[in-house]
Amino acid sequence: MTALIIGLDGGGTSTRCVVVSETGEVAGRGRAGGANVVSVADPAANLLAALRAAMDGLDPALVAGGVFGLAGSGAERARRLAGEAWRSAGLPGHPSVVADVLVAFASATAEPDGTVLIAGTGAVAARIARWEIAAVADGHGWLVGDEGSGVWIGRRAVTAALKSLDGRAGPTVLLDRLAALGTSVGDIVSTVYAQVADSGPAWLATFAPLVDAAAREGDEAASAILDEAACRLAATARALGPGEGPLVLAGSLLTQPTELARRVRAEFGDAARPIPARDGAAGAAALALRAAFPSADLHRRVIGECA
């Protein structure tokens, strides 16, 4: 068998891994829970689970390289977790660790320059130049940033329900949609804090689909949350200034047919013509293949094979 290349994308909700041959064919896939080092309780276990699943039945000795796309990859902790997972999976050498924005961009296009905007569990935008990150806006984590993200939307949904309950705002269907949290202010607050402590703040992003559905039904509070989220996401991307290349929209909230995605596209207008990201793990694999075999031109094949 030819050499194997590994690409891994560790997001806030899920970790996806793909193994490709040196000629670009998919040899294995794996999936596990989230691996965002800021918002996930045990990212190391999920990195290892995705790696092992993707390498099932394959010879580790054939692995010639790999790229991990991780949120917060500039931190030493992200590099350490990636290295530990790689060694625990019995793989030779060590992986390169890059920011999730770069693998998201690479999953959509073989162009070396452009802009990428991500909105999933977290939110961040980046300018890409010659396959390097030239500038970044936001991506500061759920507590002080990630404006317009799933966690941000989830927090706003809980706040809207609490305001409706205690009389600071009018009625909203979000109160009924979040009934599992409790029916009183005290119950909701205690449940939210306990769940975040147990599961990490990424848990709040599970409410984003509820807000999306409520906005489609005309709920004013939900619609206002998505309007503000779309405005903040567009502002994050625009903060990077004009540049060459495509605009890539990434993350589950912008690549799925969500109400938020529609509003974000409207913010940019028809002239922007943004393109959706595909599988971030494929983008990581394409980058890893480019690094291991510089003379090969297989980027488009890899992201097409993994679509």
LINQUILIN-V923448 format. One record per residue. N is the residue number from 0. RES is the residue in three letters. SS is DSSP state (H for helix, E for strand, C for the rest). PSI is psi in degrees with one decimal (999 if undefined). BURIAL is 1 if it has 9 or more other ideal C-beta (glycine too) atoms within 8 Angstrom, else 0. Layout:
BEGIN
[[N & RES & SS & PSI & BURIAL] [N & RES & SS & PSI & BURIAL]]
END
This chain:
BEGIN
[[0 & MET & C & 148.9 & 0] [1 & THR & C & 173.7 & 0] [2 & ALA & C & 152.7 & 1] [3 & LEU & E & 144.1 & 1] [4 & ILE & E & 137.8 & 1] [5 & ILE & E & 133.7 & 1] [6 & GLY & E & 133.5 & 1] [7 & LEU & E & 136.1 & 1] [8 & ASP & E & 111.1 & 1] [9 & GLY & E & 100.9 & 1] [10 & GLY & C & -174.0 & 1] [11 & GLY & C & -28.5 & 1] [12 & THR & C & -35.6 & 1] [13 & SER & E & 158.3 & 0] [14 & THR & E & 126.0 & 1] [15 & ARG & E & 138.9 & 1] [16 & CYS & E & 139.5 & 1] [17 & VAL & E & 140.4 & 1] [18 & VAL & E & 128.7 & 1] [19 & VAL & E & 156.4 & 1] [20 & SER & E & 170.5 & 1] [21 & GLU & C & -9.7 & 1] [22 & THR & C & 7.1 & 0] [23 & GLY & C & -1.2 & 1] [24 & GLU & C & 144.3 & 0] [25 & VAL & E & 128.4 & 1] [26 & ALA & E & -20.3 & 0] [27 & GLY & E & 155.3 & 1] [28 & ARG & E & 150.7 & 1] [29 & GLY & E & 154.5 & 1] [30 & ARG & E & 143.5 & 1] [31 & ALA & E & -173.7 & 1] [32 & GLY & E & 179.1 & 1] [33 & GLY & C & 156.4 & 1] [34 & ALA & C & 20.7 & 1] [35 & ASN & C & 119.8 & 1] [36 & VAL & C & -11.3 & 1] [37 & VAL & C & -40.5 & 1] [38 & SER & C & -1.9 & 1] [39 & VAL & C & 137.6 & 1] [40 & ALA & C & -42.2 & 0] [41 & ASP & C & 73.0 & 0] [42 & PRO & H & -31.8 & 1] [43 & ALA & H & -43.8 & 1] [44 & ALA & H & -37.7 & 1] [45 & ASN & H & -34.6 & 1] [46 & LEU & H & -46.5 & 1] [47 & LEU & H & -40.5 & 1] [48 & ALA & H & -42.6 & 1] [49 & ALA & H & -40.7 & 1] [50 & LEU & H & -48.5 & 1] [51 & ARG & H & -39.5 & 1] [52 & ALA & H & -41.9 & 1] [53 & ALA & H & -32.1 & 1] [54 & MET & C & 3.3 & 1] [55 & ASP & C & 121.1 & 0] [56 & GLY & C & -0.8 & 0] [57 & LEU & C & 155.0 & 1] [58 & ASP & C & 114.6 & 0] [59 & PRO & H & -28.4 & 1] [60 & ALA & H & -18.2 & 0] [61 & LEU & H & -7.5 & 1] [62 & VAL & E & 122.4 & 1] [63 & ALA & E & -2.8 & 1] [64 & GLY & E & 170.4 & 1] [65 & GLY & E & 156.5 & 1] [66 & VAL & E & 131.3 & 1] [67 & PHE & E & 125.0 & 1] [68 & GLY & E & 113.0 & 1] [69 & LEU & E & 139.0 & 1] [70 & ALA & C & 138.1 & 1] [71 & GLY & C & 27.0 & 1] [72 & SER & C & -12.8 & 1] [73 & GLY & C & -15.5 & 0] [74 & ALA & C & 145.0 & 0] [75 & GLU & H & -32.9 & 0] [76 & ARG & H & -40.2 & 0] [77 & ALA & H & -43.7 & 1] [78 & ARG & H & -38.8 & 1] [79 & ARG & H & -43.8 & 0] [80 & LEU & H & -40.6 & 1] [81 & ALA & H & -44.4 & 1] [82 & GLY & H & -40.3 & 1] [83 & GLU & H & -42.1 & 1] [84 & ALA & H & -41.0 & 1] [85 & TRP & H & -47.7 & 1] [86 & ARG & H & -39.4 & 1] [87 & SER & H & -26.6 & 0] [88 & ALA & C & -1.8 & 1] [89 & GLY & C & 29.9 & 0] [90 & LEU & C & 144.4 & 1] [91 & PRO & C & 154.5 & 0] [92 & GLY & C & -145.6 & 0] [93 & HIS & C & 154.1 & 0] [94 & PRO & C & 156.1 & 1] [95 & SER & E & 141.5 & 1] [96 & VAL & E & 122.6 & 1] [97 & VAL & E & 169.4 & 1] [98 & ALA & E & 148.7 & 1] [99 & ASP & H & -26.8 & 1] [100 & VAL & H & -34.3 & 1] [101 & LEU & H & -42.5 & 1] [102 & VAL & H & -31.0 & 1] [103 & ALA & H & -44.7 & 1] [104 & PHE & H & -46.3 & 1] [105 & ALA & H & -20.3 & 1] [106 & SER & C & -16.9 & 1] [107 & ALA & C & -24.4 & 1] [108 & THR & C & 154.5 & 1] [109 & ALA & C & 4.0 & 0] [110 & GLU & C & 142.9 & 0] [111 & PRO & C & -13.3 & 0] [112 & ASP & C & 148.6 & 1] [113 & GLY & E & -163.9 & 1] [114 & THR & E & 144.3 & 1] [115 & VAL & E & 137.2 & 1] [116 & LEU & E & 123.6 & 1] [117 & ILE & E & 132.9 & 1] [118 & ALA & E & 104.9 & 1] [119 & GLY & C & -123.2 & 1] [120 & THR & C & -42.7 & 1] [121 & GLY & C & -172.4 & 1] [122 & ALA & E & 137.5 & 1] [123 & VAL & E & 155.9 & 1] [124 & ALA & E & 152.9 & 1] [125 & ALA & E & 148.1 & 1] [126 & ARG & E & 128.9 & 1] [127 & ILE & E & 131.8 & 1] [128 & ALA & E & 118.0 & 0] [129 & ARG & C & 46.0 & 0] [130 & TRP & C & 23.3 & 0] [131 & GLU & E & 153.5 & 0] [132 & ILE & E & 115.1 & 1] [133 & ALA & E & -28.8 & 0] [134 & ALA & E & 149.8 & 0] [135 & VAL & E & 142.6 & 1] [136 & ALA & E & 132.8 & 1] [137 & ASP & E & -150.7 & 1] [138 & GLY & C & 27.1 & 1] [139 & HIS & C & 6.3 & 0] [140 & GLY & C & 162.5 & 1] [141 & TRP & C & -29.0 & 1] [142 & LEU & C & -36.5 & 0] [143 & VAL & C & 5.5 & 0] [144 & GLY & C & -140.7 & 1] [145 & ASP & C & 44.5 & 1] [146 & GLU & C & 130.0 & 1] [147 & GLY & C & 1.5 & 1] [148 & SER & C & 175.5 & 1] [149 & GLY & H & -41.3 & 1] [150 & VAL & H & -42.8 & 1] [151 & TRP & H & -45.3 & 1] [152 & ILE & H & -42.0 & 1] [153 & GLY & H & -42.1 & 1] [154 & ARG & H & -43.1 & 1] [155 & ARG & H & -33.9 & 1] [156 & ALA & H & -45.0 & 1] [157 & VAL & H & -42.6 & 1] [158 & THR & H & -42.5 & 0] [159 & ALA & H & -40.5 & 1] [160 & ALA & H & -42.2 & 1] [161 & LEU & H & -40.8 & 1] [162 & LYS & H & -37.4 & 1] [163 & SER & H & -39.7 & 1] [164 & LEU & H & -42.3 & 1] [165 & ASP & H & 7.4 & 0] [166 & GLY & C & 4.6 & 0] [167 & ARG & C & -12.6 & 0] [168 & ALA & C & 167.4 & 0] [169 & GLY & C & -177.2 & 0] [170 & PRO & C & 151.2 & 0] [171 & THR & C & 143.4 & 1] [172 & VAL & C & -14.3 & 1] [173 & LEU & H & -28.1 & 1] [174 & LEU & H & -41.1 & 1] [175 & ASP & H & -38.4 & 0] [176 & ARG & H & -26.1 & 1] [177 & LEU & C & 20.9 & 1] [178 & ALA & H & -25.1 & 0] [179 & ALA & H & -19.9 & 0] [180 & LEU & H & -19.1 & 1] [181 & GLY & C & 171.7 & 1] [182 & THR & C & -2.2 & 0] [183 & SER & C & 161.1 & 0] [184 & VAL & H & -45.7 & 0] [185 & GLY & H & -42.2 & 0] [186 & ASP & H & -45.3 & 1] [187 & ILE & H & -48.3 & 1] [188 & VAL & H & -47.5 & 1] [189 & SER & H & -38.2 & 1] [190 & THR & H & -44.1 & 1] [191 & VAL & H & -47.6 & 1] [192 & TYR & H & -39.2 & 0] [193 & ALA & H & -41.6 & 0] [194 & GLN & H & -40.6 & 1] [195 & VAL & H & -39.3 & 1] [196 & ALA & H & -37.9 & 0] [197 & ASP & H & -41.5 & 0] [198 & SER & H & -9.7 & 0] [199 & GLY & C & 158.9 & 0] [200 & PRO & H & -18.6 & 1] [201 & ALA & H & -22.7 & 1] [202 & TRP & H & -34.0 & 1] [203 & LEU & H & -27.5 & 1] [204 & ALA & H & -15.8 & 1] [205 & THR & H & -15.1 & 0] [206 & PHE & H & -12.9 & 1] [207 & ALA & H & -43.6 & 1] [208 & PRO & H & -32.0 & 0] [209 & LEU & H & -39.5 & 1] [210 & VAL & H & -41.6 & 1] [211 & ASP & H & -46.0 & 1] [212 & ALA & H & -41.0 & 1] [213 & ALA & H & -37.8 & 1] [214 & ALA & H & -38.6 & 1] [215 & ARG & H & -30.9 & 0] [216 & GLU & C & -2.1 & 0] [217 & GLY & C & 10.5 & 0] [218 & ASP & C & 126.6 & 1] [219 & GLU & H & -42.1 & 0] [220 & ALA & H & -44.4 & 1] [221 & ALA & H & -41.9 & 1] [222 & SER & H & -39.8 & 1] [223 & ALA & H & -37.7 & 0] [224 & ILE & H & -45.0 & 1] [225 & LEU & H & -34.4 & 1] [226 & ASP & H & -45.9 & 1] [227 & GLU & H & -39.4 & 1] [228 & ALA & H & -45.3 & 1] [229 & ALA & H & -41.2 & 1] [230 & CYS & H & -43.2 & 1] [231 & ARG & H & -38.1 & 1] [232 & LEU & H & -44.5 & 1] [233 & ALA & H & -39.7 & 1] [234 & ALA & H & -35.7 & 0] [235 & THR & H & -46.4 & 1] [236 & ALA & H & -41.2 & 1] [237 & ARG & H & -23.9 & 0] [238 & ALA & C & -20.2 & 0] [239 & LEU & C & -11.2 & 1] [240 & GLY & C & 172.1 & 0] [241 & PRO & C & 152.7 & 0] [242 & GLY & C & 169.3 & 1] [243 & GLU & C & 158.6 & 0] [244 & GLY & C & 174.5 & 1] [245 & PRO & E & 160.5 & 1] [246 & LEU & E & 119.7 & 1] [247 & VAL & E & 129.5 & 1] [248 & LEU & E & 127.1 & 1] [249 & ALA & E & 168.0 & 1] [250 & GLY & C & 149.9 & 1] [251 & SER & H & -30.2 & 0] [252 & LEU & H & -18.2 & 1] [253 & LEU & H & -15.5 & 1] [254 & THR & H & -17.1 & 1] [255 & GLN & C & 162.3 & 0] [256 & PRO & C & 62.7 & 0] [257 & THR & C & 161.8 & 1] [258 & GLU & H & -34.5 & 1] [259 & LEU & H & -43.6 & 1] [260 & ALA & H & -42.4 & 1] [261 & ARG & H & -42.4 & 1] [262 & ARG & H & -34.8 & 1] [263 & VAL & H & -44.1 & 1] [264 & ARG & H & -37.5 & 1] [265 & ALA & H & -34.5 & 0] [266 & GLU & H & -37.9 & 1] [267 & PHE & H & -25.7 & 1] [268 & GLY & C & 169.2 & 0] [269 & ASP & C & -29.1 & 0] [270 & ALA & C & -27.9 & 0] [271 & ALA & C & -38.4 & 0] [272 & ARG & C & 58.7 & 0] [273 & PRO & C & 151.4 & 1] [274 & ILE & E & 144.7 & 1] [275 & PRO & E & 144.4 & 1] [276 & ALA & C & 158.3 & 1] [277 & ARG & C & -132.7 & 1] [278 & ASP & C & 118.1 & 1] [279 & GLY & H & -30.4 & 1] [280 & ALA & H & -34.6 & 1] [281 & ALA & H & -38.7 & 1] [282 & GLY & H & -41.1 & 1] [283 & ALA & H & -41.2 & 1] [284 & ALA & H & -39.2 & 1] [285 & ALA & H & -40.2 & 1] [286 & LEU & H & -40.4 & 1] [287 & ALA & H & -40.1 & 1] [288 & LEU & H & -39.3 & 1] [289 & ARG & H & -39.2 & 1] [290 & ALA & H & -39.4 & 1] [291 & ALA & H & -34.3 & 1] [292 & PHE & C & 76.6 & 0] [293 & PRO & C & -27.9 & 0] [294 & SER & C & -16.2 & 0] [295 & ALA & C & 148.2 & 0] [296 & ASP & C & 72.5 & 0] [297 & LEU & C & 12.5 & 1] [298 & HIS & H & -52.9 & 1] [299 & ARG & H & -37.1 & 0] [300 & ARG & H & -44.4 & 0] [301 & VAL & H & -48.2 & 1] [302 & ILE & H & -24.8 & 1] [303 & GLY & H & -40.0 & 0] [304 & GLU & H & -34.3 & 1] [305 & CYS & C & -0.5 & 1] [306 & ALA & C & 999 & 0]]
END
